[in-house]
Structures are given as structure tokens and as C-alpha cells.
Amino acid sequence: MINEAKEILTSFARQIPPTVLGAEKVNFIADKLKDIPAEQKLILFKYMNHILSLMLQRDASDVEVGGHGTNGSVWFRIHGNKKRVDDLPSLSAEEASVLILNLLNNNQTRHLLVSRNLDFSYTFHYDKLNKSVRFRADSYYDLDSVALNMRSISATTRPIETLEFHPYALRMMSHSYIKFGLSLVTGITGSGKSTTLDSIIAMHNKVDPCHIVIIAAPIEYVHESNVSIVRHREVGRDVLSFKEGVIQSLRQDPDLIVIGEMRDPDTIMAALEVTDTGHKVFSTLHTSSATESIDRIIAEVNPVEQERVRYRLADVLTTVVSQKLVPTVDGKRVLAKEVLVVTPSVRAAIKNNNTSEIYMMIVQGGQQGMITMEQDLLRLFKLRKITQETVMAYANNKTRMLQLIKGV
């Protein structure tokens, strides 16, 4: 099958006239792919599924295909490190573009050609587990050729207990305990935000008879309705935008609304408004600390609106979890997190624009389920899961981290 797929890709690439250059080459491939026989398309699908099967077998989180940067290789990210896959054949930029474009439907192809970027999800049946597995995918242009990143979505959710939240912090995130409020899960790309969010959704789905609406781009893990009814709305497929999804959800009798990412002022304002109406809302941000998350939300909106947003955020915010995946001594990765539970003192600090005071409130808030990133890194260091060098590399507050390390 590998040799067959390679022959199909090579043969197709030879049909591209030498006069077709630059981005026009991708347009040419997309147009000619419509004429490829169905049996050849199937072989290319099977080859992509073979690459993804290898990825799962080798415990890789991501795969990279195509574009100038790969130098013709397929790359995996294994325990945080990018590595070439030497036992797969090399692909020219044109061959990789054919393989990637073959995965897309007509609407997705049109979007990619116009926007030069496409987020989508991909599913195939993995024989080894005898079940369907899902991937989050991003296709984009790299020097006038198509590149692809695909990230494995876990086939199961992590039990919420394994994330080691303080019981009070977990209670503040629970719809059963508090029916409204905004809870944020933040961190850089690849820090496990989606995994944590899915664990929280699964926790509700086991015990809370409520209606959960998930709005994401793309939908990653698909939850089967259990005690809760869970709706999945993928941006670009089921709804036009995050903002539209949030606004429309109000007419769908939700209890808990999950917004994949608060990525623009419109989505931020919609999230605050829907929380204001008495709903429980969960969302993510690309920030590395609780204080930075608060400041980012306020800074994203129009300066004229910032004072109003500050007060509204203070009133609706309940928890912020900021997390990182940190390399362990055995070459794997472990979750380190900062947890803020919004108390009356935190609320007052936000309203008075004194967010710099919040860090010490977290330091002193252990009984309310709070912990700073530095305190959690110290905990992992004491358990001998991570090295001192790792502790310092991943600390947000290096000065504070040094003080804590010296006290050990």
C-alpha cells in the first residue's frame, strides 16, 4: 500500500506543467484532484491512515507533513520533541500537497485556497483499538506549498481526579454547586487545555442532568450524552463563528456553554454577556498565568469598554486554571498548574485595577484551593518527578521560584 500510494503521488506530481509556479501549483493540484479515480483516492486515504497509525503506536502527539520546512520527511512530536520518521518515504512538496488536499471536501478546499489556512477534524477507524480515533488538523501554506499539522485527540477523557485539583476549586467549577460564572483554562498551545476541559465536561456528564453546548474550532473529543445531553457545534461547519454560536446557544436551553477559545473581542463580549444571563461558561485563553489571563481579557476590548468589562469580569469570573506540560525525569510530561479561585478580595482587586495583588492572594489561598505555578512546580520537584533545571525553566516568577527552591 505504501509503494502504491507513493506511485500515485509521483505520477500525479509529474502531470504538473513546469510553467505552473508558486501558489498556482496548489490551485492546479486541487482542480485536477477532482478527476483522480476513486480507488486511487482510497489508497491515498489509507496511506494517511497508516501514517496516523504509526503516530499512535509511537505515542506521538503531533505529525507534520508537507511544506518546505519538512525537507520531504514526515515528522512526529514524541514527548515534546520533533523527530523525523526515517522509515516512511520522502515526499516532494507537490506529492505532499496532493496527499493533504485529498483529505478535504470541496468546501474545505475552497476555504484553504482563499484563506491560506484551514482548521478541521479528521477521523478514521484504528484497527488496533477497533474504534474510531480523531485528530485536530491545521492545513496552511509554507512557501507556496501545502503543509499539515495533525494532533491526536485522546480516545478517552482523563478522570478529573488525576488532574489533582483541590476539592474546593473543583466545586467552584461544578454546575451542581454554582449554576453560573466563567471558568477559564489557559496555557500556551500544546499545554493540555483541551484535555482538562474535556475532563471537566466528562465530570458533569456523569453526575449532572444538564444541557452542555460545546462550540469549538474544530470539535476534538466527542462526548456521548450520559446523564447530561451534550451538543457539539463546530465553527465553520455547524455555526459560522464563535460569537454566533454563543448568541445562538441562548435559544437552545443550555446550562453549561463551552467556548473553545476566547480569541477576539466579539467572542469575549459574547461570553461575558451569556455568563451575565446566569449560565455556566467554560473557555480557554493563550496565557501562562491567572493574572495575565485577567489582564488579557480586559486589554483585548476597546479602551472605551475596558472599565465596564473589568467590572463585569470581576462579577462573573469564578476560577482560572493556567497550566503547562512539563518534561519529567523519565522523558515524559506532567501537568503543572496555577489555580485561582475568585474570592471577594480577588474580585475587589480586579475592579480596582490592582491585578498585581492577585499573585500573593493565590500564594496565601491554599485552603480555598489556590496554588501558584511556582508552588506546583515545587511540589513536583519534591516528588522527584522533575529536575531543578526544569523547575526554573517553567516558572513564571523566577525570583519567587529561587526563594522556594532555597527553602527545600
Number of C-alpha atoms within 10 A of each C-alpha: 11 15 10 13 20 19 13 18 21 17 12 17 18 11 11 16 10 8 8 12 12 11 16 14 19 23 15 15 20 20 11 14 15 12 8 12 9 10 9 14 19 13 17 24 17 16 19 20 16 15 18 23 18 16 21 17 10 13 14 21 21 25 24 22 28 31 24 16 13 18 15 18 22 21 23 27 18 17 18 17 11 15 15 16 16 10 8 13 13 18 21 20 24 22 24 25 25 25 24 19 21 21 14 17 9 12 10 17 20 15 14 19 18 9 11 16 17 22 20 20 18 18 12 16 13 16 10 9 9 8 10 11 21 21 24 20 19 17 22 20 21 17 13 17 21 28 24 23 18 22 23 21 22 15 14 14 19 17 14 18 12 9 14 12 17 16 13 15 21 17 14 21 26 20 19 14 10 13 15 24 25 25 24 27 27 29 23 15 12 14 20 17 25 20 19 21 21 22 20 19 24 24 17 22 21 12 12 17 15 18 20 25 24 25 27 22 21 22 22 24 21 16 18 12 14 14 15 20 16 21 18 18 20 22 21 18 14 12 17 12 17 27 22 15 23 23 16 12 20 15 8 12 12 17 20 26 27 23 25 23 21 21 16 13 16 14 20 21 20 18 24 20 17 20 23 18 11 14 23 25 30 26 25 23 22 19 19 22 24 29 19 16 22 20 16 14 20 20 15 16 17 11 11 8 13 15 16 12 21 20 17 18 24 21 20 22 22 24 23 27 27 29 24 24 20 24 19 18 12 8 12 13 16 15 19 24 29 23 27 30 27 25 16 11 11 22 22 17 17 24 18 13 13 12 18 13 14 20 18 10 20 24 15 13 17 16 11 18 18 24 24 28 27 26 21 18 28 23 15 19 19 14 9 12 17 22 17 14 9 15 24 18 11 18 22 15 14 14 11 12 20 15 10 14 17 7 7 8
